[in-house]
Amino acid sequence: MFAEERQALIVDLVSSSNRVTVSDLASRFDVTPETVRRDLDSLEGSRQLRRVHGGAVAFDRQSMSELSLEERQTQHHDEKQRIAAAALAMIPASQTGSVLLDAGTTTELLADLLLDWTPAAPGDELLVITNAVPIATKLAGNDAVSLYILGGRVRGLTRAVVGPSTISQLDALRPDIAFVGANGVHAEFGFSTPDAVESAVKTAIVRSARRVVALADSSKLDKETLIRFAALGDIDVLITDALPSNELAAALAAADVEVVIA
């Protein structure tokens, strides 16, 4: 097989699986790891993939790549709705409780479901805390929900409230349950997001809550973005829409993370 043919197949593999390893490619094509590394170097030079430790990933999977809120709202919408419905079932229907909603498209869909929340019995109360401007705007229309919006700087791309003052407020809170979004969920790297200031707020959210539930559709699984905000063991429950890969499933089980498939 000529190098050009092998490299074309490597590009196809990266496009279909998003990630390849040097060892797997060497075995598949019966060539040395050094030959594979030269192929990957050549393909990275022509911007057809990006080299990472031990292999390569699709070029558009840059660690700092981040879509706007409006762009993300159109992606995997049905899956996110199922995840939001499963998350709603974890919020107690009665008694007094506090819920913390992270900024994100799936948590916003959960907020949509909370628009219909009413007390199950006299005296029941639900306090929703959020750092998301769109979520606060929506829930302000439900008088049955007590709403607390965290203060700080609004990040335009995601409409999330971020910064040191946001983190200090979170450090003074202990909500019953927090729902947090993620851009990547990886067996080794954990839960990650591309932006440093949002990562710091997410870490504070995870640290503050008695129980932490991560909401991540299956497109986020086995992905790494720039900054880890939580190890797998920091999360109590992961709600997603498809079974994780064997590697990720084993890592989640080892970290005692409950996985709910919506």
Secondary structure, DSSP 8 states (H G I E B T S, - for coil): --HHHHHHHHHHHHHHHSEEEHHHHHHHHT--HHHHHHHHHHHHHTTS-EEETTEEE-TT--TT----HHHHHTSSHHHHHHHHHHHHTTS-SSS-EEEEE-SSHHHHHHHHHHTT---SSTT--EEEEESBHHHHHHHTT-TTEEEEE--SEEETTTTEEESHHHHHHHHT---SEEEEE-SEEETTTEEEES-HHHHHHHHHHHHH-SEEEEE--GGGBT---SEEEE-GGG-SEEEESS---HHHHHHHHHTT-EEEE-
